[in-house]
Amino acid sequence: MEWIGAGSLLAWVWLLLGQGFFWRTDVRLPDRRDPERWPSVAVVVPARDEAAVLPDSLPSLLGQKYPGRAEVFLVDDGSTDGTGALARELAAARGGLPLTVSAPGEPGPGWTGKLWALRHGIALARERVGPEYLLLTDADIAHEPDSLRELVAAARSADLDLVSQMARLRVVTRWERLIVPAFVYFFGQLYPFRWVNRPGARTAAAAGGCVLLRREAAERAGIPEAIRHAVIDDVTLARAVKRSGRAGRGAAGGRIWLGLADRVASVRPYPRPADLWRMVSRSAYAQLRHQPLLLLGTVLGLTLVYLVPPVALVVGAAGGGAAVAALGGAAWAVMCGTYLPMLRHYGQPWWTAPLLPFTALLYLLMTVDSAVQHHRGRGAAWKGRTYPKP
């Protein structure tokens, strides 16, 4: 037990210092200045049965204070709740940026629903606007009035092909407060923002709720056709852009940036544990490339890193030895310390940090459930659409 406790503590020391300082929450939009000329932007919003959230999100897009030309294209992918009609009503009542609502028809072979909707919206935007940038944003994302302006200024100032922000997710219910901050924390652990933002580094990721993409970069990377099969579309999109070449950069590929948002927030509620469970399990096994060995390694890794520390502390205190208790307590303390910045970011009390092992256990179970559903023949899903497993 001492060796296991020591391994857990060493893992946490490495995570603290060697994993791109993933636990810090200070990666925000880079320094920026207004460009001499504001480029044209097309905002593409894939939407399926989103009538419940549109009144809180769509007006924020239509109300963007952007100095250049911008238009919003909402793609209503077979909604049954009047999403398209509601979008038109909101635009007529609120005004603001021009809005086009269209329908893509049934997805073509090999396409996931969201990417099929994006394909339709991007094609329509190219025909109508010929935009220099595409803002890909989900229907549940609300933007502050200067959000688009700040995104474009950051992309222009730093010569970025892709700028993405992790929207501030809703934390209102008890389960949201328990699971949501950990979701962003674990995402940062998998894809440390500082590594993502380093030119030439292999790590690539984006947050699908808010992605500003240079049109030339999208065409160079073959977006969205090149990622039409992706379940985790945001990470796959970022990889494609980062790997693509660009004149004058040689092998450096595209430049991408990912950070936490100050002006972008999700308004989607997750009132029940089952809602959050589906959010995670929908793509957890896809993250592991549907590989049983990677699943086994993930389960063992989560156990060593998150579950061993409290168990070692309790076992040691109950008679297993002072060394075991000390190792477990030290690992748990480092774990809690790395989680505190994310709790502060979400306005949660510091004393909830020791609950992270319990939350990690829930994520472990969600990942296993994702694998079980996959091997039962249930493929990827988007807003009720299910697709054959790969």
N, C-alpha and C positions, 0 to 999 in steps of 0.2 A: 504493500500500500504506500510505503514511503517513496518507492520509485515512481509509482503512478502519480502521486502528488507532486513530486519533483518535476515530472514531465509536463504536468499541467501548468505549473508555475513558469517553467522555461518557455512554454508555448505563449503564455501571456506576456512575458518580457519581450519575446520576439514580436508579438502583435503590437505591443505598445510602441516599440522603437523601429521595427523593420517593415511594417506593412503600410508605408506611405502616410503615416500619421492619419489613418483613416478616421479616427475618432474625433478629430477636430472639426469644428463646424464653421470655420472662417473662410471657406472657399466660396466666395461670392463673385458676382460679375466683375471682370477685370476693369482696370482703369480705362475710361473711354472719353471720347470727345465727339462733338457733333460733326458729321461729315460735311464737306462743302456742298454735296448734292445728296439728297435722300433717295435711295433706290426704291423701286416699286416692289411691293410685297403682296403675295397672295396667301391668305389665311385659309387653310384647309382643315375642316372639322368633320371627321367620320362620326356618324351618329346612328345609333340603333336603339329605339325605345328609350329615349332620353328626355321625355316630356317632364319628368319630375325634377330634373336639375337645370333644364334650359333657362327658366326664368332667372336663375341666379348666376348663370355663366354667359349666355349669349349676349345680353346687353353690355357686358364688360368688354367683349370683343368689338361690338359695333360702336362702342364709345371710345375707342382708342384715339388719343390725341397724337396722330402721326403726321409729320410735316409733308411726307411724300404721298404717292398714290398707294392705296391699299384697298383690297376688296376681300370679302369673306365668302367662302364657298363651303356650304354645309351639305354633306352627302348623306342623304337619308336612306340607309341600307335596310329597306323592307320593314320599317317600323310598323307596329300595330297599335301604337298609343297616340297617334297624331303628331309625332315629332316634327315632321315637315311643315304641317299647317301651323303649328304653334310657333315655329321659327319665323314664318312669314308674318304672323300676327305681331310678334315682338318687334320685328324690324319696322313694320308699319307704325307701331305705337311709339317706339323709342327713337327711330331715325338713326343717323350716324353713318358708318361705312356702308357701302353698297353690299347687299346680301343676295347670293344666288343659292337656291335650294334645288338639288337635283337628286336623281336616283340612279344607282349603277346597274341595276338588274342583278340576276343571280351570279354568284362568283364563278369564274372560270376554273377549269381543272388546275389543281395545284396551288390555288390561292386561299389564304386565310381571309376571313371576312373583312377585318379592319384594313388589311393591305389592299384588298380589292376596292374598297371604298376610297382609300387614299389614291390609288391609281386613277380612278375616275375623276376625283377632285383635282389632282395635279394636271391631268390632261385638259380638263376644262379651264383651269387657270392659265395654262400655257396658251390656250386658244384665245381667251378673252383678254388677258392682261400682259402675257409675256413677261412674268415677273423676274426680277433679279434674285429675289429670295422667296422661300416658301416657309411659312410658319405652320408647322404641323402641331395641332393642339387638340386635346380630347374635349368631348362635349361637356364634361363635368368640371372643366378648369376655368376659373375666374381670374381675370387679369386686371391689375391696377391700370388707370388710364394711360400711364406713361410706359407700360410694360414693353410694348412693341418698339417704341422709340429707343429705350435703353438696350434692348436686345440687338437692334440693328447698329446702334452706336458702338456696342462692344465688338460685334463682328467686324465692322469696318476698321475700328481702331487697332485691333490685334490681328487683322487679316485672317480671320477664322472662316473655315468652310462650314462649320456646324457649331452652334451654341445651344446648349440644352440646360434647363434648370429643373431640379427636383422640386416639384410643387410642394407647398406645405399642405400635408394631408390633414383631414379633419380629425380632431381628438376631442370628442364631446362625451360619448358614452364610456362606461367603465372598461369595456373590452377594447374600444379604440385607444384609450389611454395606455392600456397594457401592451397592445400588439403593434400599433402604428409606429411609435418612435423606434421600436426594435426593428421594424421592417426597413426603415431608412438606414439605421445603424448597420444591419447585416448587409444591405446593398453596398454601403460604403466600404465594408470590410472585404467584400468580393471584388469591388472595382474602386480602389482608392482614387479619389478625385484628382489628387496630385499626380498620380501615374497616368490617368486618363489624359490630363492636360499637358503632359510632357511630350513635345514633338519627338517623333521617332520611337517612343515607347510602344510596346506591344499591347498594353492594356487599352481597351476601348469600350466605352459605354455611353448611353444617353438615357434620359428620362422621357418616356414617350409622351407625357402630358404636355410638354413644351419643348419643341425642337425648332430652332431657326436654321434653315438649310440653304446654302447658296445653290441656286439653280444649276450653275455650271458643275458644281460638285456632285449634285444628284445625277446629272446626265453622265458624268465621267464614271461614277460608281454603278450606273445602271439601276438607279432607284426609281420606282419600287420593284421593277421586274426581277432584279437580282436577288431580292429577299422575299419573294412572294410566298414562300413556304414557311416563313419564320413564325414561331409562336411568340418568342421574346423579340418582338420586332424592333424595339428601340436599341437594344444592344447590338443586334445584327446590323441595323442601319449604321450605327456608329463605326462598327468594324469595317464595313464596306467603304465608308467615306475615308477612314483613316488609312486604309490600305491602297486607296486609289492614288494614282500619280497626278502631278500637276506641273504644268510648264514652269520651268525655273526652279523647281524643287528637287528634281532628280528622283531619288528613291525615298525621299522624306514622306511622301504621301500627303493626304489631306490633314489639315489642322483642325482639331476638335477641342471643345471645352465643355466641362460639366461641373456644376456647382449647385449649392442650395439657393432657393429662390427667396427673394424679399417681396416681390410684386405679383407672385403667381400662387394660387391656392386651389385645392380641390374642394368642391362643395358636395361631393358624393358621400352620403351617410353609410355607415356600416353598423346598424343598430344591434345586430345579433352576432354571436360568435360564428354562426354558420356562414354569414356573409364574408367575414374576414377569412375564414377557413378556405372558402372557394377562391378568394382573391389570390391567396398564396399557392394553394394546391393546383390551380389551373396551369401554372407554368413551372412549378418547382422541379419536376422530373425532366422537363425539357432543358432546364438549366444544366442538368447533369448529362445532357446528350442521350438520355434514355439508356444509360449504361449501368447495369447492375453493380459492377465493380466500383464505379464512382459513387453509387448510392451507398454501398457498404462503407467505403472510405469516409463519406460524409457523415454517416451515422456514428462511426467510431470517432471521427474528429470532433463532432459536436459533443459527444459524450465526454471525451477527454478534456475539452476546453471549457465547456459550460456546466456539465453535470458533476464532474469529479470534485471541483473545489468545495461546494457545500457538503457533499457526501464525506469527503476526507475530513473536513472540519468537525462534523457531527461524530463520525466514527472515532476520530482521535480524541475528542472530548469525552466520549463514552468509554474510553479505556484502550483505544487503539494506539495510544502513544502521543506524547507531546509533539514530536517531530511531524507526525502525520497531520495533527491539528494545525500546526504552524504553517506547513506547506499549503494546506487547503485554505486556511484563512488568508494567507498572503496572496494566493492566486485569485480568490474571490474579491479581495480588496482592489487588486489591479483591474479586474474586470469591471467592478463598480465605478472605479475612477475613469475608465475610458468611456463609460456610458453616460456619465454626468453631463458632458457638453450637449449631447443629443436631447437629454431630458430638459435641459435649460432652453434649448432651441424650441421645444414644443411646450414650454411653460409648465412642465410637470414637476412635482416635488422631488427633492433629492432622495428622500427615504424610499422611493420606489426602485432605486437602482439595484438593491439586493434581490429583487424579483426577476432579474434577467435570466437566471438559470431556468426558472419555471417557464418563462416565455420561450426560451430556446428549446425546451422540451416540446412545447406546442408546435414550434416550427419543424422540429424533427419529425413529429407525428404527421404534420401536414405533408412533408416531403415523402414520407413512406406511403401515405394515402395517395399522393399524386402518382407514385410508381404503380400502386395496386390498380388504380383506375386505368392507367395506360395499358397494363398487361391484361386487363379485362376487355380491352378492345375499344375503350373510349378515347378518342383523339382530342385534338385541340378544340377549344371553343371560344367564341367571341359573342357575347350578348345573346346567348341562346342558340347560336349557330355551332354545330359540331362537325368536325372534319375528320376524315380517316386518319388514323395514327400513322406516322412515318414508318 
